[in-house]
């Protein structure tokens, strides 16, 4: 059994839902994980913002707008007019379409009843998370009823019945595995199992989520829990490319990646895959395949524990980086200095992307500046601190073992006329990273592509 995850663009319209339904119905017995329809989560965030500000009129207008969109999707997805009632077969098709549309409509109406009921209440963070879960509930309800209308033996498994995070917001794998086994034991005679990505319950039993991109994470967690044959991530691009196609021409999909290479690329800017997705699959040694819903015949990218290739695979970029230079008050880095530095970032729950050390200090990068002022204030109690904002990390990924001579010089040579604020090499056998001004990002990506791949 495989786990197939389809992102928001893959189910972004009635026609695309039909296309996915046709694709999965011919693939055998699998688990299907769906994101919300493209644009829905952003719309739900807008509704939450209005509700949190007590703007009832704005909330109502935004909810009505989203509801109108889903009514149009339902009308197109379950087109009862196209089924002729003139023959026995036509009458049966018409009846199936009417029944499916009625059930899907009831599910969608229930979602909007939930949204309407929140207008005027004392809005909390728990209410916001419940609202953000509604998109996946709607996409899976529509897909399930459409498949049933096609005669497919399908069952909808609510992610809220098995997906749970613990008090530290980490997946509770024992609970997930146990609950999924129980659900499959109870419902073992279906061809397809549909469930929601992204959403879950927390340790208090409240509706929660796995953060943005969490549908990939859901698929990987399910794959690990059931020891799946493979995890397929379906999006609107034919695999992970060797550079960012938004900025660089003639990029190509990478046919194969090691788990660690994929994790590096995902973390440092390759949007096709959520970084958290890789770990559960890698620990369980379950291959991940990245595929394109719009071009399902393309081979995509296969991610697994592949052998060493001694090649550079791809380049990625991560924007919104701030560099913090922390200089010790002594000529040498004093004993305990680094401990104080890392303790400060831990205090404000701010992860570090890159780090470089010298005789007199340490330089780090962060992508979350919510607590930057507090961090700088604390660091200034024992060091001299300067910051550089509007920076970008350029990450070159491949088999970068130090025995493979020439790779680091080739990448550095490609950056010869670009000012580099910071370099990280040696911390991983999979990447060498540069910090540059964001204004220089596109130039750096193009020059690296020309040097490394052309």
Secondary structure, 3 states (H helix, E strand, C coil): CCEEEECCCCCCCHHHHHHHHHHHHCCCCEEEEECCCCCHHHHHHHHHHHHHCCCHHHHHHHHHHHHHHHHHHHHHHCCHHHCCCCCHHHHHHHHHHHHHHHHHHHHHHHHHHHHHHCCCCCCCHHHHHHHHCHHHHHHHHHHHHHHHHCCCCEEECCHHHCCEECCCCCECHHHHHHHHHHHHHHCCCCCEEEEECCEEECCCCCEEECCCCHHHHHHHHHHHHHCCCCEEEEECCCCCECCCCCCCCCCCECCEEEHHHHHHHHHCCCCCCCCCHHHHHHHHCCCEEEEECCCCCCCCEEEECCCCCCCEEEEEEEEEEEEEEEEECCCCCCCCHHHHHHHHHHHCCCCCCCEEECCCEEEEEECCCCCHHHHHHHHCCCEEEEEEEEEEEEEEEECCCCCCCCHHHHHHHHCCCCCEEEEEECCCCCEEEEEEEHHHHHHHHHHHHHHHCC
